[in-house]
Each structure stands twice: as structure tokens, then as C-alpha cells.
């Protein structure tokens, strides 16, 4: 077993996965408006927190996480592991007194920032490389520890005078990683890998201690990166048919394994405390880390630029990473704002040959069986004479339905929202027949008896249902 970064495959195989792993590591680290005084920044560290066992027994927090997944290693393969987590480094603020003395204070105001007490996140990484053959049988247990430490940093004025001091303290953190591989019954050479990561610290709370007392002794945002030198992992969200039973038998607790790294490869797996899909990626439009994934980047960046000068000073004094968010939002050029405003993904190639057959039951206004010309821009409906929302019709059963037709609404349970279910059994008037870029047909309708129908019609705002969600009513 190797316990250093000397294995060359570690860096090359994990580098593509580290961007999303870093996003997991710092998810929710500091939230808008990025100030320590904000209410939502007072209860921190929500994901992947492994507390000391003595604290976990009396709270809803967990002291361990369990990952189980399937892998298909080739003969002589090596499993590479990165245990990644944050350590809460407690920072206190002190004001300078005459005679080279200091006293603790709640805030130290400087021209560019306001320094306040705060828990900083220190990145920790344990790198291992273990031959797969060593994982069978009783498996392998790897204890690890990070020692306590403290240091002080003097704070100077613009003139160079000492105005205060920042004192940082880290508590000792102890952990244990257990790895075991067992054969999966069947004709395929597959193994079930079990990885258990736990906080093995001996810290015990005193009477009256709150969660904040346990955090410096905890593994925060803990997760694993796993890689095979030769072989592949099996997708846990979309396994092949032969593996579905074995995947269902896997037990994952407080973590979820997904394929990571380059698209199309399956030799790296990220076991995340946040549920993700296979091969997750950071949106290419993202200009930087904003730590608050509950809102889109554009809204966060706009709201950050709108903070007052004092609020920005508070954010810069809260945390170095919060200060970087403020600087990022203030420095975004116009072209980046345009990129943040939106992106369209997964469109079909408009140059591919058009299907000469019309959608089932759909007729057009002029030449119903003429496909859209390849040079017709898909974004310009007026330039495409093969569709006309006001005149197109769709065949539902034996009835031809189009603008002006009356229908009975029967919303589908699998693809509708809750509000549409209230319209079940209501009569409606079809206003238009619409086609999307994937070839699906949608009916724009207004509900009969709705006092606002005329207003919605003037504004072009309708309810939308698919043909199999309506029943034609006899005209008249």
C-alpha cells in the first residue's frame, strides 16, 4: 500500500474530476450576502459532516458514511483513493492595545474590510494507492490524523502600524477508512467495493456544549474520489442489465457514488454527500465559484454587485473566499454577463436530413407533407411555412382539433404539475397548435368560464397540454 502522491496515475486520472469535487467540497461554504452576520451564515457546514462519535450518539449528526459500488478491475489493477474534507479553523479577532498587548473584539474595522470572528475551511486530502487484490478477504483499514495547530497574523494599517491580530486554531482530527472488496455472483468478473469513512476522534462534549464545539473536531464536506489504474466502475444510476440486481443490493449511507471525470470514461468515481448524476460538470458559463448553488449565477452576481460598500467590506473581512466573490462580481465584463444570461443545450443539428413524413395526425396550412427546408432557421417561425399555430390541426382519435376546437382536459399524471390537476374535467378552447424543436405537438388552451381568458388571450399567455391529455368535445 502506498500512502503518498508518488503514484503518477493519481493526478492524471483525478484532475478532470477535481473541478466538480471542489464544488462539492465548498458547497454552501459561505452564502449570499457573504457576511458572517447574515442569519444563514450562522448555521454552517450542512453537507458531509462527520462528527466525533461521542457527539453523534446524542445528536442527529453522523460520525460515518458508507459507500458501496460495483467495479470491474483487470488483473493487477490498483485502486487509488483520495479522502477529501475540510477542517474548521477557528479564527478570533484581537484589537491592539498600548504596550504590545491585545484584547479579543467582535470586529476590527479597516478601510477595505471589517474583520470578524469566523470558522475558516482548511482543505485536507489523504491519498492512497492499494492493489485491488489486497482488498479481498478482511480488507484494509487505514487510520489517519491531522494534528492540532495555531498561529497568529498581525493586522496593519495602511501606514504600517499594528492595529490588531488574527488568531487561528485547529483541533486534532482523527479518521479511519475501511476498504473491502467482495465478488459479485454471476458470469461477470465484478467486485462490490465497500468504503467506510468515519470520524475516529476521541473528543467528548462537555455539559452545555453546542454543535459549534464539535465542528473543529469534525470531517466537513467529507467525500471520496476513487480511481482504477486498469478497469472500470459500474454506473449506480444507469447500470447494465446484468448488474441491476447487484446495484440494488449496494448500501450507501450519507453519500452517493457517481461516475466522474471525462465523459465516456468510467475509471473514476466520486462518492459525494450531495446526490449528483453521472459525469456532473460545472456549467461552462460560470465565471467563478459562488458557493451558493441554490440560486443561479446571474442572480447571485447581480445581487452581489448591489451590496452596499459597507456590506462588501464586511464580506471581505468575513473570509478570503467571500472577498473573492465580491471582487469577481465587481469585475465581470459585459460579455460574461451576456453569457450568464442563458444558454441552450442539447439541440439537434439543424443540418441533419429532415424527415419527409409529417408527425402523426398533423396537417399543415399549405403543403402538409412538405418537410421544413434544411436552410430554414429554426429560430424564425415566420420563415417556416410548414407550421402555422393558428391553422394547424392535430388528429385526436377520429376528431380533427385546431384553433377554435373545444376539448375536455385530462392532465397526465407523469408530466404535469400540481396546478394542472385542478383542471381535470374542465372544458377548454384550443387557441393554437404548436410544435417544439423535438417534433412534439402541444395545444395552447384557455379554460372556459375563466374571467381572465380574454386578458390571457391578448397577452398570448395560455395553458399547454399534449394531445393525449385532452378529449375532443362535439362542436356546438
N, C-alpha and C positions, 0 to 999 in steps of 0.2 A: 504494500500500500504506500502510495506517495501522498504527502500532505503539504506540498508546496506548489507554486505556479510553474515548476520546471517542465511540466508536460506541455509540449508545444501545441497540442490539439485544443487545449482549453480555450485559449484566447481566440483562435481562428474559428472554432465552432460556436462559441458563445457570443462573439462580437455582434452578430446580426440580431440576436435575441435580447441584447442588453438594453436597447432603447426602450422596449416595452417593459422589461424587467425593472428598469429605473423608474418608469412611470408608476408601476405597482409599488415600488419601494417608497415613493414620496406621495402617493395618493392621499389627499386630504391633509398634507403636512401643515399647511397654513392656508386659511380660506379667506376669500374676499370679505371685508376690505383690507385684509392682510395686516391687521393690527392686533396686538396682544389683548387690547381692551375690548375687542369685539366679542360678543357673547358666544358665538360659535367657535371661537378660538380658545375658549377656556376649558372645554372638554375635548381633549385631543387624543390622537392615536386610536383610530377606530378599527383598523384592519390588521389582521395577523398578529395581534398582541399575545405573546406567550408569557404569562406572569409566573413568578415563583410558585411552586406547589403549595406552600403554606398560605398564600393569598388566594389561589384558585379554589381551594376547598371551601372557602367561606364567601365566594362571590360568583358572579355569572361569567367571569373571565376564564379562559382556558390556559392550561400550562403545557399543552402538547398539541400537535397536529399530525395527521396521518395521511400519507399519500400512497395509493395503490394504482398501478398501471401495468399494461402489458408491453413487453418488448421482445424483439426477435434479434438477439445478438448472434453474430457469426463466431465461429471458433476463435478463441484467443482474444475476444473483444474486451475492451476496458470501459468501465463506467466512470465518467467524470462528473463530479458534483461540485456545485457552489452553494453553500449555505449563506444566504444574504439577509441582513436585518439592520435595523437602526438601533442605536443606543441613545437613551435620553440623557443628554449632558446638561446639568442644571447650571444656569448662569444667574448670578446675582450681581447687582449694580451697587457700587460704593461711591460716595462723594468724598473728594479730597478735603482734608482739614489742615489747619496750620500745624507745622511740626511733623510733616510727613506721616500724618495719621489719616485714617479713612473710616467712614461710617456707612452702614447699609442704607440705601434710599430706594424709594419706589420709582423714581425717574430721574434721569440726568439729561438735561436739555442742552443740545448743541445746535449750532446754526443749521446743520444739514440733517440732523436726526435727533430723535428722542429715545435714549436707551432705557429699557425697562427689563425687569426680571423675565426669564424665558427659558424653556427647555429646548435646546438645540438638538438636532438629529445628527448623530455621528455614524457614518456608514461603516459596516463591518462585513467582512467576507471570509469564509473558511473554504479553502479549495482542496479537494480530494481527488485522487485517481485510484480506482480499485479494479483489479481484474474481475470480470463477471464470475469466473469460476470460484472465487473466494466468497461469493455472496450466498451460495447454496448451503444447505445444511442449517447450522445455527446462525449463519450470517455474520455481520461485522458490527461492532459498536465503537463509535468514535466520540470520546468526550472532548470538549473544547472549552476554553476560558479566555475572557478578556479582563485584564487587571484593572483595578481602580486607579484613578489618577486625578490630578488637579493642577491648574496653572492660573496665573493672573496676567492681565493685559492692561497696561496703563492707557488712559484716555487723555489725549492732549487737546488743547485749544488750537486755533489757527496760529496763534503766536508761539506755540510750542510749550505752553505751561501745562503742568499736570492738573487736570480738573476732576479726575475720577479714576476708577479702576473696575474692570470686569473680572469676576472670579468664576471660574468654571470647574465643576467637579463631576467626575464619572465614577459610578459604583462598579464593583466587580460583577461580571455577568458570566454565568456558567451554563453550558448546554450539553446536550447529548444527542447524537444522530445514530439511529439504528437502521441498518440496511439488511434486507434478506430477499432472496430470490427463490421461488418455487416453480416447478414445472407445471405447465398447463396441460391437462389431459387432452389427448387428441392427436391427429396425424401431423400437426404443425409443430415445429421446434420453437416454442414460445415459452417465456417465463413471466410470472407475475412478480413484479418488483414491489416490495413494501418498504417505505421510507418513513420512519417515525422521528420527528424532531421535537424535542422537549426542553423546557427550561429545567435545569438541574440545580439551580441555586438554592442555597440553604437559608436565605434571608427569611425572617419571620416578622410579621407585623406586630407592632405594639398596640396596646389598647387605645382606640381612638384614631388609629391611622386610617387615612383615606386612600383612594386609588392613586393619588399623586405620589404617595410614599412608595408604592410598589413599582411604579413606572421606571425609575432609574435602574432597577434590578431585572427588567424585562427585556425580552427579544421583541422588537417592534417591527411591524410590517414584514414578519419573517416569511420567507419563501425559498424554494429550491429551483436551481437550474440543473438539469440532468442531460448528459450527452453520452452517446455511444461512439467509440472510436471506429467500430465496424458493425453495422446493423441498424435497425430502425425501431421506433416506438409505434404502437398502435393507437390510432385516434380514439379517445374516450367518448367523443361526441358523435362520431360517424364511423364506427368500427366496421370492418368487413363482416360478411355473414358468419364466417366460421368463428369469429371472436366475440360475437354479441353476448353469448351466454357467459363467457369468462369475464367480459367487461361488466356485465350486470352483477357479478359476484364480487367485484372490487369494492372496497370500503374506503371512502375518502372522508376525512373528518376535518372541518375547518379549513379546507384547501381544495383546489380543483386543478387537475393536470390537463394542459392543452399543448398541442404541438406548437413549437415556436421556431424562430429563425427564418431562413429564406423560404418563400413559398415553393411548394413542390418537394421539399425535403422533410424527412421525419426522423432525423437523428438527434434532435434537441427537443426537450420537453420542459415547460415551465409549470411548476406547481404553485399556483397563485392563491392567496386568500380572497381574491376577487374573482367571481365567475367570468370567464372570458371565452371567446370562440377560438378555434384552431387558427394559428398564424395571425394573432392580433397584431395590429400595427398602429402607430401614431399617424394621424391624418397628415398628409404632406403639406396641407395649407397652414398647419400650426406653426406659429412663428417662434414658439418657445414654451417652456414649462410654466403653467399657471396653477398647478397643484389642485385645482377645484374642478373635477371632471363632471360635476353635476350641472354645469352650465356650459354653453358653447363659447369658444374662444372669442368670437366677435363681441358678444355681450359683455364678457368679463373685461376684455381690453378697453371697450368703450367706457364702462363704469369705472375702471381704474384710472383712466385719464381724467375723469370728472371729480376725483377726490380733491379735497382742498389741500393747500400747501402744508398745513399742519398735519393732516391725515397722512400725507405722503411721508412727512418726517417721522411720524410715529411708525409707519410701516418699515421704513429703512432702519429704524432703531430696534424693531422687533426681531428681525432675522435677516441675515445676509441674503438668503434666497428670496425673501419678501421684497427686499430692496431691489433685487434684480428684476422682479416682476414690474415694479414701478418704473424702473429705467427702460425696460422693454416696451411697455405701453406708451411711454412718452416719446419713444424714438422710432415708432413704426412709420415707414414711408407710405405714401398713398397707394402704391402698387400692392403692398402687403394687405392693407385694409380691403382692397378690392378682392384679393384672393381669399380673405377670411369671410367675405360676404356670402360665399356659397360655391359649391362645386357639384357637378353632375357626374355620377359614376355609373359604370356597367351598362352604358348604352350600346346597342348593336351597331355594327359597322353599317353606315348608310350606303356604302358602295357594294354591299353584297347583293346578289341577284334577287330581284323581287319575286315573290310567289305569285304566279299568274292567276291563282284561284282566289276568289273573294272569300272573306270569313263566312262561315256557315250562316245562312239565313240573312245576310246583309246585302242590301242593294243600294247603289249609288244614284245620283240625280241624272247623270247623262249617259255614261257608258259603264254599266255596273260591273263588267268583267274585265275592266282595264286596270292593271296594276299601276301603282304610283311610279312615275318615271324615275330612274336612278338619279337624275340630276335635279329632282325636286327637293329643295331644302326642307328637312323635317320640321324645322322650327317656324316655317311660314305657312300656316294652314290656308291662307288665301291663295297661295301659289299651287295648291294641290287640289285639282278639280275632282279627284276621285272620292272626296269626302265633303259632305255638307250637313252639319248638325241639324239644320232646320228642315231638311228634306230627306235625309237618310231614314231608312226603316230597317227593323230587325224582325225576323220571323220567330215568334214565341208560340210553340205548338202549331196550331193552324191559323193563328192570327198575325197579321202584319201590324207592327207597332211603330209609331213615329211621333213627331211633334203633334200634339192635339189629342193623342190617344189617352183613354182613361185606363188605369191599372189599379189592381189591389196590391198593396205592399206586403211582402212576406220575407222580411230580412233573414239572411243566412246567419246561422249561429256562429260559424267559424271565422267569418271575415268582417263582421260588422262591429260597431261599437255599441256601448250600452244604451245610448240615447236612441239609436235606430230601433231597438226592440220595443220602445213605446209606440212606434208607428205600425206595429204588426196589425194587419187587418184594416188599416185606413186606406181610403181611396185617394188617388193622386192623379195629377195631369202631367203627361210627359211633355217637357219643354224642348228637349233636344236629344239626339242620338250621337254619342261621342265615341271616338276611337283613340286609344292610347298608343304609345310607340311600340308596345309589345303585341299589338293586334287585338287586345281585349276590347269589348264593347261595354259602354256604360250609359245608363239612362239618367238624364237630368230631369228631376221632377219637382213639382210643388204640391203640397198636401191640400186637398180640397177642404174648405172650411177654415183655412189658416188666414186670419185677418191681415197678416203681413205679406201674403203671397204677391200682391201687386208690387210692393216695395222690393221684395227679393227679385222679382222678375226684372224690374227696372235696373237693379244693380248687377244682374247676372249672377246672383247667388242662389244655388239650388242644392237639393239633396241628391245624392247619387246612389243608384242601385244597379246591379248587374241583371241581365235578362232573366236568369233563373231565380231572381228574388222578387219577381212580380208576376201577377196573374192578370191577363188582359180582361177587361170588362166590356160588355157589349156597348157599342156606341149608342148614344141617345138614352 
